[in-house]
Amino acid sequence: NPPLTLKERFGKFAPAGNVMPPLGLCYLAAMCREKRLKTGIIDAPAEGLDELQTRDRILSENPRFVGITATSLSILNASNVAEAIKKENRNIVTIIGGPHISSVPESTLNKYPSFDFGVIGEGEETVVDLINAMKNNHSAENVKGIIYRNKNGFHRTPARENIKELDSIPLPALDMLPNYPYSYK
């Protein structure tokens, strides 16, 4: 979850603002963990991390893939974190998800070149399929619900259907959040 201060989020109402658990990330982490993909969550707003501290925490884990969620309000901060990661290690695959990329996928990848892939819509199954494809050196073109760059510009795969059986999704991995529930208000 990229850095976003209460001031950036709420402006003059920052003293009354809140920090909520990133449930979307918790569901993704739970699904990845269930599929035996090593997973962790860095919730920069809850931990009070800035972009460079977030980068350092990510790099300390030596990841192969980094998923970042972003709303339109946090897309610039998310891009700055991805760019800082890429400056240190170009081999880390950056995946952007969340409401912003889902609403404007092409313009997001066009404006923010530090993102390698975008997940459009529900990401629980898509992220698992994308990571498994890349881990096994398979093409991402068969993963539904993503967008990425290719030699012709952008390639957007067919949309993934919404998950119909919500009980098929594991409970959110709240245990992966820093100091849960005390970091949230």
N, C-alpha and C positions, 0 to 999 in steps of 0.2 A: 504494500500500500504506500504510494509515494508521499513524500512530505507535503503537508498542507497545514499551515498554522490556523489557529482559531481566527486570527485577524484576517487572513486571506479568505477564509470560509464565511465569516459572519460580519466582517467590517466593524462598524462601531458597536455592534451587539456581541462582540467577541467575549466579553466577560460572562455573558449568559449562554454562550455556545456549549456544545457538547462534543464528545468524541465517542462514537459508537463502534462496536466490533464490526469488522469488515466481513459480514456473513457470507458474501459471495466468495471471497478468498477462502474462507473456512470450509465451504462446500467443495471447492476445487481441491483443496488440500486433502480433505477426507477421501475424495474419490481417487486422487493420485496415490494416497497411502494404501487404500484398499487394493489398488492394482500393483502394489509393491514398487512404486516409484518413490525414491527418496525425496522427501518434501519438507519444507519449512516455510514459515511466514515471518516476514519483517513488516511490522505495522508502524511505519515511521511517525505518523501523527500521534499515536498512543505513546510512543517512546520518546517523542520530542526530538527526533533526528532531523537534521537538515540534509540537503542533497548529497554532500560529500560524506557525511557520516553514514548515510544509507548505502552509498556506493561501497564504502569500506566494509560495512557489515556483510553486504552481498559477496564481495570479493573474498572475504575471510572464509566463506563457505566453499570456495572453489567450485562454483556450479558450472554445469554445461548449458543449462537453460535457466532463464529468468523470466518469470511471468509478472507483468505489472498491470494493475487495474487502474482505470482512469475514467472519471467523469469529465465533462467539458471544463469544469473549473480546475481540475488537477492535471489536464493533459500536458501542459507545458512542463510542470514539475516532473511528471512521469518521463517525458522526453529527455529532460535534463539528466535524470538518473540514468536512463538507458545510454545516453551519449557519454556520460562519465564512465560507465562500465565499459563501453566499446573502446574508449581511449586507453584503458588499461589492458583489455583483452578482447580483441576483435573476434575471437572464436566463440565467445559466449553468445548463444542464440537468445535474442530478446523477443518476447511475445507480449503484445498488448491486448488487453481485453477490457470489457466493461462497456458502459453506456456510450461513451464517446465514439469509439471505433465502430460499434454496432450501428450508430446512426449515420456516420460519414466515413466509411472505410477507405475509399480511394483518396480523398483529400487528406485524411490523417496520415496515411503512409507517404503521400506526396510531400506533405509539410514537415513530417518528422522522420527523416531517413534512418534514425538510430533504432527503429523498430524493424525487426526482420519479418515477423508474422503478425497478423491481426486475427483475433478470434471474434467472429460475428455471432451475436446471440448467446444462447446458453452454452457455457464452456465446459461443463463437467465431463461430457464424453469426448468433446472435440480436443481438449487439452491432452487427455490420455492418448488418444489416437495420434495426435501430432507428435508428441514426445516419443511414443513408441516407433513411429515411422522414421523419425530422425535418428533414434538410437540404433535402428536396424539398417540405416543407410538406404531407406526407401524414399521414394518421391513423396512429397506432400500433396501432390495433385489429386490423390484419392481420398484425402481427409476432407470430410464435409464441414462447411461452416468457417472457412478461413480465407484470408487474402494475403498475398505476398507478391514481391516483385519477381519478374522474369525478364527475359531479353526483349519482350514485346511491351513492357510496361508493368501492368498489374495482372495477376491471375486470381480470380475469385472463384472458389469452388462452389458447387451447389450448396444451397442452404441445408442445414441439418434440421430434421424435424424436432419440435419441442419434445421434451421428455414427458411421456404420457403417464408412466408409473412413478410418481414422485417417491413412493416408498423404496424404489430401487436405488435411490441416492442415500449414501450413508449420512448419519447425523453430522453436522458441521464440526470441524476439528477445533473447537474452542480451546482445547488443551494446548494448541500450538501458539496461542496468542500470548504476548508478553504480559506477565503479571495479571492474567485474567482472574477476576473481573475488576480488579482495583485500578487498572489503567484507564478505565472507561467511566464516563459520567453522562 
